[in-house]
């Protein structure tokens, strides 16, 4: 599943560019990463590896719950 797909038509050439957008899982991970790194007590690793893994764990959980919760 993709987040923010778009189509852009160039104003002078009329050429259309289509982007599928980024993966929804990556978008969720980015949002989780923002939250994690904004907490001064979270900074557990210097190279960011643990933090990146944690962000994707949160993203995976969001993707799983998204399938289980009915959408309106």
N, C-alpha and C positions, 0 to 999 in steps of 0.2 A: 504494500500500500504506500502511496506517495503523499507527501505533504506539499502544498503550494504548487500544484501544476499550473502552467500558464502558456498562453499563446501570445506572441508579440508580432505585430505587423509593422515593418519599417516604414516610416512616414514618407520617404522619398522614393525608395526602390519598390515598395509594395511587397517585398519578400517577407514571408511568414516564417517565424522561428517558433518551434514548439519545444518546451521543456517539461519533462515529466515531473520535475521537482525532486526533492530529496526524499529518502525513505522516511516514513513516519517514525520508525524505530530510532533512526539517527536524530530526528528532530526531538523526540522524547528524551534521548540521551543528552542532547545539548542543553535542554531545559533542566534536567536533573543535575548536570555538571555545573550550571550556573548556581543552582541552589547549594550544592555541596561546597563549591569554592567560595561562596559568600560567607560561609560560617568559619570564623577564625579558628575554632576548635577542630575543624575537620582536617586541616593540613597535616596528613599523616605520612605522606611520602614526598620525597624531593623531586622525583622524576615524573610524578603524576600517574604512574601506572595503576596503583591501587584505586585512585580516584576515578580514572577512566573505566576500570572494571566495575566499580560501584555504580557509575552513571548508567552503564549498559544493563546492569542487573535491575535497576529501577525501570529502565526503558522496557526490558523484557517483561517485567511484572505489569507495566501499563498496557503492553500489547496483549498480554494474556487476559487481563481483566476487561479490556476493551471488547474482546470476543464474547465474554460472558454477560456483559451488561447490555440490556436492550437499548437501542438508539431510538431517539424520537425524531 
